[in-house]
Amino acid sequence: MIRQVSALFFLLPLTAPASAQTAAIDLLDLTHPGLEAVAAAQAAGDEKMAAEALLTYYRQRHNVVCPDMDPVQTSPTPEERRWADEGMEHRFFVHSGYQPSYHYGDDIDWQYWPVKDNELRWQLHRMKWWVPMGKTYRATGDERYAAEWCAQYLDWIHKNPLADYREEEACDWLHADNVYFAWRPLETSDRLEFQIHQFLCFLPADAFDAEFLLAFLDNYHRHAEHVMGHFSASGNHLLFEAQRLIFAGVFFPEFRDAASWRARGVEILNREMGKQVYDDGMQYELDPHYHLESINIFFKALRMMDANGYRNEFPAEYLATVERMIEVHIACSFPDCTTPLFSDNRRHDTEMLRTIYRQWAEVFPGNEAIRRLATEGHEGAAPDYFSHAFRTSGFYVLRNGWDKNATVAIVKAGPPAFWHNQPDNGTFELWSRGRNFLPDSGCYVYGGDKEVQQLRNWFRQTCVHNTLTLDNRNLEKSESRLIQWRTEPGLTTLDLENPSYEGLTHRRTVWFVDERFFVILDQAEGEAAGQVALHYHLVECEPVEEASKCTVTTRFGDGNDLAIRVFGAQPTTMERREGWVSRTYRQRNPRPSYAFTAKKEAGHTVRFITLLLPGIDGAAVPRLDATLHDGYIRVKIDKKRYKLEY
């Protein structure tokens, strides 16, 4: 329940800016079907009647839909209801990493920055509590939510004017002008999309009168034109901005500029799909989170256009590329629907993913793999392969099945990427029988002042990934080359190398043996000298360590453990180090991390053999042994022997 805060919104301006009262109707094409009464009133010079006719038009309009928002059927989740009620008190939900919400003042301070994390300042201007307020208004009929939203909306316009915008001049974000936070194109585009939801929810409200409608339309048009003139240069920001500009042009076709917004958005998405999506279907930032986001950008634009009769503006290959991207996402997912924490990825809610799969299935009804995930396995079928190589993007999947008892390793070793990518080539995660034993580190935060940036930098270090370093330094180059990918019954082989440092190439060969366990040969070659370390980072647990044998074993007590043993071709030491894993923004858990270190002389090669044996009883670990020979490795697990050539 909300507190008695009905007086709060009277602290805020309730009158639309005078410019909006006269300008908004001039932005419309009054020859658009349905606007005849508006045009007649405007021609007669009766602006008030024209505004009232326009409000009636929108309240009666039924030929434009937003597939993501049905205001009649919508209702807030308990969490959204909390955000709405807190928003009534100006305690705004801005970011899930900062809870409980901060209070932004009775007289809202839109420049308040309680923690110098850039995301907290930028995302304030996405107003994530406004749609929950709209849902709560629709569910309860309580006019206080609508009145407060209208007041906050006008207050934001008043206190965040759009001044001359040249982001390249912002430089130091800690001292940048407010306009670079309030009007960054990404946030501006976010408002283009979600103010559609707010419009639909609040349109019947008493507070949403004709005067407010004009202010809303004037502000909305300003948003779309700002995006048109300030697109990001590349990456997912550009995709978001194009998709949301399409939303603006589709949902408000009455604007004179609507057709040009749609056309520009479609042109950008078609062009960028060719640039940002590799031929194997992976988005070029090499980040599972932004790969999924990019799928949904392309998909949502298609769905919005389709729902309103514009689908033919996308070519057939657009649809085929979206489907291929979805198939990559499925292949690079574990059986519990999670994806590796590579780069700036984070854990996604399974039910949220199910909802997305169901939406995908509506557009791709013939794709059995999508349908299987959309129906939680009741219909459809798993892909007709297990292990798979995405050679261009450098994602390699080694698996023995698709169900919850499967064993899956996903290796990341691709070309140079962009800001969200981390210096982690060669890293991997290992999932077996419902447990991710070797999760990557995640990202924790994005960026901000010195303290926040240090936290981000810690999680980006090469040494906190499951790969190899020289003198604990970050990789100087991330440009892996595939040497060999071979699948045959009982053995999958992955062989690749990365020019990690000046004078040192890291070659990593991975064998998935008997579709049961993994053998890894790491070789550090070249003229560089120093301390070479092989890093492994376990899931949260208290393992058994045998440093003298370079061995560590989990002990979960459920018959599903992992044994790691490292054999060095030279003297090798094992050391436990600081370890953290972050699956959610600003949340981290300690975990055991290990470095296996050897000294490298100039011109010599350091070699490590690692045995990874999942799915065992940690209290009764088989005897493990491995020896390196010229061109092959001999492995022994209890009495069973293997010969692996390299």
C-alpha positions in Angstrom: 0.0 0.0 0.0 1.2 3.5 -0.7 1.5 6.0 2.1 -0.6 9.1 2.3 1.4 11.2 -0.3 -1.4 12.8 -2.2 0.1 16.2 -1.5 3.5 15.4 -3.0 2.6 16.0 -6.6 1.4 19.5 -5.9 5.0 20.4 -5.2 5.7 19.8 -8.9 4.5 21.9 -11.9 1.2 20.7 -13.2 1.0 23.0 -16.2 2.4 22.1 -19.6 5.1 24.4 -21.0 3.5 27.2 -23.0 5.5 26.3 -26.1 4.0 22.8 -26.1 0.5 24.1 -26.0 0.9 25.8 -29.4 3.6 23.7 -31.1 2.5 20.1 -30.7 -0.4 20.1 -33.1 1.8 21.7 -35.8 4.0 18.6 -35.6 1.1 16.4 -36.8 -0.2 15.5 -40.2 -3.8 16.6 -39.8 -4.7 14.8 -43.0 -4.1 11.5 -41.3 -7.3 9.4 -41.1 -9.2 10.2 -37.9 -7.8 13.7 -37.3 -10.6 15.4 -39.2 -12.1 17.0 -36.1 -8.7 18.2 -35.0 -8.0 19.7 -38.4 -11.4 21.5 -38.4 -10.9 23.0 -34.9 -7.4 24.0 -35.7 -8.5 25.7 -39.0 -11.1 27.6 -37.0 -8.4 28.9 -34.7 -9.8 27.0 -31.6 -6.7 25.4 -30.2 -8.4 24.2 -27.1 -11.0 22.4 -29.0 -8.4 21.0 -31.3 -6.5 19.6 -28.3 -9.7 18.1 -26.9 -10.4 16.5 -30.2 -6.9 15.1 -30.4 -7.3 13.5 -26.9 -10.6 11.9 -27.9 -8.9 10.6 -31.0 -6.1 8.9 -29.1 -8.5 7.5 -26.5 -10.6 5.9 -29.3 -7.7 4.9 -31.5 -7.6 1.1 -32.0 -5.7 0.5 -35.2 -2.2 0.9 -33.7 -0.9 -1.6 -31.3 2.2 -2.2 -29.1 2.7 -6.0 -28.9 4.6 -5.6 -25.6 1.9 -3.7 -23.7 -1.8 -4.5 -23.4 -3.0 -2.0 -20.8 -6.3 -3.8 -20.2 -4.6 -7.1 -19.3 -1.5 -5.7 -17.6 -0.9 -5.8 -13.9 2.2 -5.1 -11.8 4.3 -7.8 -10.2 4.8 -7.4 -6.4 8.2 -6.0 -7.2 6.8 -3.5 -9.7 4.2 -2.5 -7.2 6.9 -1.7 -4.7 8.7 0.4 -7.3 5.5 2.3 -8.1 4.7 3.0 -4.5 8.3 4.1 -3.8 8.1 6.3 -6.9 5.2 8.1 -5.4 7.5 9.1 -2.5 10.3 10.0 -4.9 12.4 7.0 -3.9 13.2 6.0 -7.4 14.1 2.5 -8.6 17.0 3.3 -10.9 19.2 0.2 -11.0 18.9 -3.3 -9.5 22.5 -3.0 -8.2 21.5 -0.1 -5.9 18.8 -1.2 -3.5 17.0 0.0 -1.5 16.1 3.0 -3.7 17.5 6.4 -3.0 15.3 9.4 -2.2 15.6 12.1 -4.8 13.9 14.8 -2.8 10.4 16.2 -2.4 11.4 18.7 -5.0 13.0 16.1 -7.3 16.7 16.6 -7.9 17.3 14.9 -11.3 21.0 15.5 -11.0 21.4 13.6 -7.6 24.3 11.1 -7.9 24.5 9.2 -4.6 27.2 6.8 -5.9 29.6 7.9 -8.7 28.7 5.0 -11.0 27.9 6.3 -14.4 25.1 3.8 -14.9 23.3 5.1 -11.8 23.3 8.7 -13.3 22.4 7.6 -16.8 19.7 5.1 -15.9 17.9 7.6 -13.6 16.7 9.1 -16.9 15.1 5.8 -18.0 12.5 6.3 -15.3 12.1 2.5 -14.7 9.4 3.2 -12.0 7.0 5.0 -14.5 5.7 1.9 -16.3 5.1 0.1 -12.9 3.2 3.3 -11.8 1.1 2.9 -15.0 0.4 -0.7 -14.4 -0.6 0.0 -10.8 -2.9 2.8 -12.0 -4.6 0.4 -14.4 -4.9 -2.4 -11.8 -6.2 -0.2 -9.0 -7.9 2.8 -10.8 -6.2 5.0 -8.2 -5.9 8.4 -9.8 -3.0 9.4 -7.5 -0.6 7.3 -9.6 -1.6 9.1 -12.8 -1.5 12.5 -11.2 2.0 11.9 -9.8 3.3 10.5 -13.1 2.0 13.6 -15.0 3.6 15.8 -12.4 6.9 14.0 -12.5 6.9 14.0 -16.3 6.4 17.7 -16.5 9.0 18.3 -13.8 11.5 16.3 -15.8 10.9 18.4 -18.9 11.3 21.6 -16.9 14.5 20.6 -15.1 16.2 18.8 -18.0 16.1 21.1 -21.0 17.7 19.9 -24.3 20.7 22.2 -24.8 23.4 22.0 -27.5 24.5 18.3 -27.4 28.1 17.4 -28.4 28.9 14.3 -26.4 32.5 14.3 -27.6 33.0 17.4 -25.5 31.8 15.7 -22.3 35.1 13.9 -21.7 35.2 13.8 -17.9 31.9 12.2 -16.8 32.3 13.3 -13.2 32.1 16.9 -14.3 29.9 16.6 -17.4 26.9 18.9 -17.9 23.5 17.4 -17.1 22.5 17.3 -20.7 24.9 14.4 -21.4 23.2 12.2 -18.8 19.6 13.2 -19.4 19.9 13.3 -23.2 22.4 10.6 -24.0 20.9 9.0 -27.2 20.6 5.6 -25.5 18.5 7.0 -22.6 16.6 9.2 -25.0 15.7 6.1 -27.1 14.8 4.1 -24.0 12.2 6.8 -23.2 10.9 6.6 -26.8 10.0 2.9 -26.2 8.7 3.0 -22.7 6.8 6.2 -22.9 4.6 4.3 -25.3 3.8 1.9 -22.5 3.2 4.9 -20.2 1.0 6.5 -22.8 -1.2 3.4 -23.1 -1.5 2.9 -19.3 -2.3 6.5 -18.3 -4.3 7.7 -21.3 -7.7 7.3 -19.6 -6.6 9.1 -16.5 -8.2 12.4 -15.4 -4.7 14.0 -15.1 -3.9 13.0 -18.7 -5.9 15.9 -20.1 -5.7 17.6 -23.4 -3.1 20.1 -22.1 -0.9 17.3 -20.8 -1.3 15.4 -24.1 0.2 18.4 -26.0 3.1 18.6 -23.7 3.7 14.8 -24.0 3.6 14.9 -27.8 5.9 17.9 -28.0 8.4 16.2 -25.7 8.1 12.9 -27.5 8.8 14.5 -30.9 11.8 16.3 -29.5 13.1 12.9 -28.3 12.8 11.3 -31.7 14.4 14.2 -33.5 17.3 14.2 -31.0 18.0 10.5 -31.7 17.8 11.2 -35.5 20.5 13.8 -35.1 22.7 12.0 -32.6 22.9 8.3 -33.3 25.7 6.4 -31.6 28.6 5.5 -33.9 28.3 1.7 -33.6 27.5 -1.2 -31.4 24.4 -2.2 -29.5 23.7 1.5 -28.6 23.1 2.2 -32.3 20.9 -0.9 -32.6 18.8 0.2 -29.6 18.4 3.7 -30.9 17.3 2.5 -34.4 14.8 0.0 -33.0 13.2 2.6 -30.7 13.0 5.1 -33.5 11.1 2.6 -35.4 8.7 2.2 -32.4 8.2 6.0 -32.4 7.4 6.0 -36.1 5.0 3.1 -35.9 3.1 4.0 -32.8 2.7 7.7 -33.6 2.0 7.7 -37.4 0.2 11.0 -36.9 3.6 12.8 -36.7 4.7 14.4 -40.0 8.1 12.9 -39.4 6.9 9.3 -38.5 7.6 7.8 -41.9 11.2 9.2 -42.0 11.8 7.8 -38.4 10.6 4.4 -39.5 12.7 4.5 -42.7 15.9 5.6 -40.9 15.5 2.9 -38.2 14.9 0.2 -40.8 17.9 1.3 -42.9 20.2 1.3 -39.8 19.1 -2.1 -38.6 19.4 -3.7 -42.1 22.9 -2.1 -42.5 24.1 -2.9 -39.0 22.9 -6.5 -39.2 25.4 -7.0 -42.0 28.2 -5.3 -39.9 27.4 -6.5 -36.4 26.4 -10.1 -37.0 29.2 -12.5 -38.0 28.5 -15.1 -40.6 28.2 -17.7 -37.9 25.4 -15.8 -36.2 27.2 -14.2 -33.2 27.0 -10.5 -32.5 30.4 -8.9 -32.8 30.8 -7.6 -29.2 31.4 -11.3 -28.2 29.3 -10.9 -25.1 26.4 -13.3 -24.4 24.3 -10.6 -22.8 24.6 -8.2 -25.7 24.2 -11.0 -28.2 20.8 -11.7 -26.5 20.0 -8.0 -26.4 20.8 -7.7 -30.1 18.5 -10.6 -31.0 15.7 -8.9 -29.1 16.4 -5.5 -30.8 16.1 -7.0 -34.2 13.2 -9.2 -33.2 11.2 -6.4 -31.4 11.6 -4.1 -34.4 10.2 -6.8 -36.7 7.4 -7.7 -34.3 6.3 -4.0 -33.9 6.4 -3.5 -37.7 4.5 -6.8 -38.3 1.8 -6.0 -35.8 1.0 -2.7 -37.5 1.3 -3.8 -41.2 4.9 -2.8 -42.0 6.6 -6.2 -42.1 7.4 -6.0 -45.8 9.8 -3.2 -45.1 12.3 -5.9 -43.8 13.9 -8.2 -46.4 13.7 -12.0 -46.1 17.3 -12.3 -45.0 16.6 -10.1 -42.0 14.3 -12.8 -40.6 16.8 -15.6 -41.4 19.6 -13.8 -39.6 17.5 -13.3 -36.5 16.8 -17.0 -36.5 20.4 -17.9 -36.9 21.3 -15.6 -33.9 18.7 -17.4 -31.8 20.3 -20.7 -32.7 23.7 -19.4 -31.6 22.1 -18.3 -28.2 20.6 -21.8 -27.7 23.9 -23.6 -28.6 25.9 -21.4 -26.2 23.5 -22.0 -23.3 23.7 -24.5 -20.6 20.7 -26.9 -19.9 19.4 -24.5 -17.2 19.2 -21.8 -19.9 22.0 -19.8 -18.4 24.9 -18.6 -20.6 28.6 -18.2 -19.7 29.6 -15.1 -17.7 32.0 -14.1 -20.5 32.7 -10.3 -20.9 29.9 -8.2 -19.4 27.3 -11.0 -19.2 25.2 -11.5 -16.2 22.7 -14.2 -15.1 19.3 -13.9 -16.7 16.0 -14.9 -15.0 14.9 -18.2 -16.4 11.2 -17.2 -16.5 12.1 -14.1 -18.4 13.9 -16.2 -20.9 10.9 -18.5 -21.2 8.8 -15.5 -22.1 11.3 -14.5 -24.8 11.4 -18.1 -26.2 7.6 -18.1 -26.4 7.7 -14.8 -28.4 10.3 -16.2 -30.7 8.3 -19.4 -31.2 5.4 -17.3 -32.5 7.5 -15.9 -35.3 9.5 -19.1 -35.9 6.9 -21.8 -35.4 8.8 -24.3 -37.5 12.0 -24.1 -35.4 11.9 -27.2 -33.2 14.7 -26.1 -30.9 13.0 -22.8 -30.1 9.7 -24.5 -29.5 11.3 -27.0 -27.1 12.5 -24.2 -24.9 9.3 -22.2 -25.3 7.3 -25.2 -24.0 9.8 -26.3 -21.4 10.5 -29.5 -23.4 6.9 -30.6 -23.8 7.0 -29.9 -27.6 9.7 -29.5 -30.2 13.1 -31.2 -30.2 16.7 -30.4 -29.3 19.2 -29.5 -32.0 20.5 -32.4 -34.0 24.1 -31.9 -32.9 26.0 -31.8 -29.7 29.4 -30.1 -30.0 29.7 -27.2 -32.4 32.2 -24.6 -33.5 31.3 -21.0 -34.2 34.6 -20.4 -36.0 34.3 -16.7 -37.0 33.3 -15.4 -33.5 35.5 -18.0 -31.7 32.9 -19.7 -29.5 33.3 -23.5 -29.2 30.8 -25.8 -27.5 31.8 -29.3 -26.4 28.8 -31.2 -25.0 27.4 -34.7 -24.7 23.7 -33.8 -24.5 21.0 -31.2 -24.0 19.2 -32.4 -20.9 20.0 -31.5 -17.3 22.4 -34.4 -16.9 24.6 -33.2 -19.8 28.2 -32.1 -19.5 29.0 -28.9 -21.4 32.2 -26.8 -21.9 32.0 -23.5 -23.7 35.3 -22.0 -24.8 35.8 -18.3 -25.9 38.7 -17.5 -28.1 37.8 -15.1 -30.9 38.9 -12.0 -32.8 39.3 -8.5 -31.4 36.0 -7.1 -30.1 34.8 -4.0 -28.4 34.2 -2.3 -25.0 32.1 -5.0 -23.4 34.7 -7.7 -24.3 37.4 -8.6 -21.8 41.0 -9.7 -22.3 40.1 -13.4 -21.7 40.9 -15.4 -24.9 41.1 -19.1 -24.1 38.8 -18.9 -21.1 35.9 -21.4 -20.7 33.2 -22.6 -18.4 32.4 -26.2 -17.5 28.9 -27.3 -16.6 28.0 -30.8 -15.6 24.8 -32.4 -14.3 23.2 -29.2 -13.1 26.3 -27.4 -11.7 28.6 -24.8 -13.3 31.9 -25.8 -11.8 34.1 -23.1 -13.4 32.1 -19.9 -13.9 33.8 -17.0 -15.5 34.2 -13.9 -13.3 31.5 -11.7 -14.7 31.8 -7.9 -14.6 30.3 -6.5 -11.3 30.1 -2.8 -12.5 30.6 -0.8 -15.7 32.4 2.5 -14.8 32.4 5.7 -12.9 34.8 7.4 -10.5 38.2 6.0 -9.5 36.7 3.6 -6.9 34.0 2.2 -9.2 36.5 1.9 -12.1 38.9 -0.1 -9.9 36.1 -2.6 -9.1 35.4 -3.0 -12.8 39.1 -3.4 -13.6 39.5 -6.2 -11.1 36.8 -8.3 -12.8 38.3 -7.6 -16.2 41.8 -8.9 -15.4 43.0 -11.8 -17.5 44.1 -13.6 -14.4 40.6 -13.9 -13.1 39.6 -15.9 -16.1 40.2 -19.6 -16.8 43.2 -19.0 -19.1 47.0 -18.3 -19.1 49.0 -15.2 -18.2 52.6 -13.9 -18.3 53.6 -12.1 -15.1 50.0 -11.8 -14.2 49.5 -9.1 -16.9 46.4 -8.6 -19.0 46.5 -10.0 -22.5 48.1 -7.5 -25.0 46.3 -9.1 -27.9 43.0 -11.0 -28.2 43.1 -12.4 -31.7 42.8 -16.2 -31.5 43.4 -18.5 -34.5 41.7 -21.9 -34.9 44.2 -24.6 -35.7 41.9 -27.6 -35.5 38.3 -28.5 -34.7 37.5 -32.2 -35.1 34.6 -34.3 -33.8 34.5 -38.1 -33.9 32.8 -40.7 -31.7 34.2 -40.5 -28.2 36.6 -37.6 -28.9 36.2 -33.9 -29.7 39.4 -31.9 -30.3 39.8 -28.1 -30.2 43.2 -26.6 -31.0 43.8 -22.9 -31.1 46.3 -20.2 -30.3 46.4 -16.6 -29.3 49.4 -14.1 -29.6 48.8 -13.1 -26.0 52.0 -11.0 -25.4 54.9 -9.6 -27.2 57.1 -12.6 -27.6 54.6 -15.2 -26.2 51.9 -17.2 -28.0 49.5 -19.2 -25.9 48.4 -22.4 -27.6 45.5 -24.3 -26.0 44.4 -27.8 -27.0 41.2 -29.2 -25.5 40.1 -32.8 -25.8 36.6 -33.9 -24.7 37.3 -37.6 -24.1 34.6 -40.4 -24.0 32.1 -37.5 -23.8 32.9 -37.6 -20.1 36.1 -35.6 -19.1 38.5 -33.0 -20.5 42.2 -32.9 -21.1 43.8 -29.5 -21.8 47.4 -28.9 -23.0 48.5 -25.3 -22.6 51.8 -24.2 -24.2 53.4 -20.8 -23.7 55.9 -20.4 -26.6 58.2 -17.6 -27.7 61.1 -15.4 -26.7 59.4 -13.8 -23.7 60.6 -14.7 -20.2 58.8 -14.4 -16.9 56.3 -16.2 -14.7 53.7 -18.1 -16.7 50.5 -18.9 -14.7 47.5 -21.1 -15.5 44.4 -19.9 -13.8 41.3 -21.9 -12.7 38.4 -20.4 -10.7 35.8 -22.7 -9.0 32.2 -22.1 -8.2 31.5 -21.1 -4.6 32.6 -24.1 -2.4 35.2 -25.3 0.1 37.3 -27.8 -2.0 40.0 -30.2 -0.9 43.5 -28.9 -1.9 46.7 -30.9 -2.4 49.2 -28.3 -3.4 52.0 -30.8 -3.6 50.1 -32.7 -6.3 48.7 -29.5 -8.0 45.2 -31.0 -7.3 41.9 -29.5 -6.1 38.6 -31.3 -5.7 35.2 -30.1 -4.8 33.2 -31.8 -2.1 29.5 -31.1 -2.5 28.5 -34.5 -1.1 25.9 -35.2 -3.8 28.1 -37.4 -6.1 28.6 -34.5 -8.5 32.1 -33.1 -8.0 35.0 -31.9 -10.1 38.6 -32.9 -9.8 41.3 -30.7 -11.3 44.8 -31.9 -11.6 47.6 -30.0 -13.3 50.8 -31.6 -14.5 53.7 -29.4 -15.5 56.4 -30.4 -17.9 58.6 -28.2 -15.7 58.6 -27.4 -12.0 55.1 -26.0 -11.2 53.6 -24.6 -8.0 50.0 -24.3 -7.0 48.8 -21.2 -5.1 45.3 -20.2 -3.9 44.4 -16.6 -4.7 41.7 -14.0 -4.2 38.6 -15.1 -6.1 35.2 -13.5 -6.8 32.3 -14.2 -9.2 29.6 -11.7 -10.1 26.4 -12.9 -11.7 24.4 -9.7 -11.1 25.4 -6.0 -11.2 27.1 -5.0 -7.9 26.7 -8.4 -6.4 29.7 -10.7 -5.9 30.5 -13.9 -4.0 33.9 -15.1 -2.9 35.1 -18.3 -4.5 38.3 -20.4 -4.5 40.8 -19.4 -7.3 44.1 -21.0 -8.2 47.2 -20.2 -10.1 49.6 -22.9 -11.3 52.9 -21.2 -12.0 56.1 -22.0 -13.8 59.2 -20.0 -14.7 59.7 -19.4 -18.4 63.1 -18.8 -19.9 63.5 -16.8 -23.1 63.1 -19.0 -26.1 61.8 -22.0 -24.0 58.3 -23.4 -24.0 56.2 -23.9 -20.8 53.7 -26.7 -20.9 50.9 -27.6 -18.6 48.5 -30.6 -18.8 45.2 -30.3 -17.0 42.8 -33.1 -16.3 39.2 -32.0 -15.6 37.1 -34.9 -14.3 33.4 -33.8 -13.6 30.6 -35.9 -12.2 32.6 -37.8 -9.7 32.2 -38.5 -6.0 34.7 -36.1 -4.4 35.3 -38.4 -1.5 36.6 -41.2 -3.8 38.5 -39.5 -6.6 40.0 -41.8 -9.3 43.7 -42.0 -9.6 44.8 -39.4 -12.3 48.0 -39.3 -14.2 49.3 -37.7 -17.4 52.6 -37.6 -19.2 53.8 -35.4 -22.1 55.6 -37.0 -25.0 56.7 -35.8 -28.4 53.5 -35.2 -30.3 51.1 -36.9 -27.9 49.9 -37.2 -24.2 49.3 -40.3 -22.2 46.5 -40.1 -19.7 45.6 -42.6 -17.1 42.3 -42.6 -15.1 42.5 -45.5 -12.6 43.4 -48.4 -15.0 42.0 -46.9 -18.2 44.6 -45.4 -20.5 44.3 -42.9 -23.3 46.7 -41.5 -26.0 45.9 -38.0 -27.3 47.9 -36.6 -30.2 48.7 -33.0 -30.7 
